[in-house]
Amino acid sequence: MVLGVEEMIVTRPWGTYFNIHESPKYLVKEITINPGARISLQLHHHRSEHWVCISGIACVEVADRQKWVRPGESIFIPQGVKHRLTNPGAIPLMIVEVQMGELLSEDDIVRLDDDYNRETK
């Protein structure tokens, strides 16, 4: 059975994501952040991430620095570096994320701060 996109969408308090392509060494996701929302401040021990902005404007915190990322621009998040993605705009923010590493699962999320009271470490 082949699932449609609707069946593969994962809902989070900040928006949605779904996997576009999976392989043993990389994973490609489409992430949509709702207006005014942000993901947890987090890091990953086993993977790095590369984010490409497709639509909207992203405010990205990496290590203690902020960078604005607009459509067509991208940013690299090294393994082990704390980061957060925020949508300060009035329209949904769409990002394509490429994860690279040895563990490409939600189990490799270390939350340092979270607006939605999910477990932090």
Secondary structure as GFF3:
##gff-version 3
##sequence-region A 1 121
A	DSSP	alpha_helix	5	8	.	.	.	ID=ss1
A	DSSP	beta_strand	10	12	.	.	.	ID=ss2
A	DSSP	beta_strand	15	22	.	.	.	ID=ss3
A	DSSP	beta_strand	26	33	.	.	.	ID=ss4
A	DSSP	beta_strand	41	43	.	.	.	ID=ss5
A	DSSP	beta_strand	47	55	.	.	.	ID=ss6
A	DSSP	beta_strand	58	62	.	.	.	ID=ss7
A	DSSP	beta_strand	65	69	.	.	.	ID=ss8
A	DSSP	beta_strand	74	77	.	.	.	ID=ss9
A	DSSP	beta_strand	83	86	.	.	.	ID=ss10
A	DSSP	beta_strand	93	101	.	.	.	ID=ss11
A	DSSP	three_ten_helix	106	108	.	.	.	ID=ss12
A	DSSP	beta_strand	110	113	.	.	.	ID=ss13
###
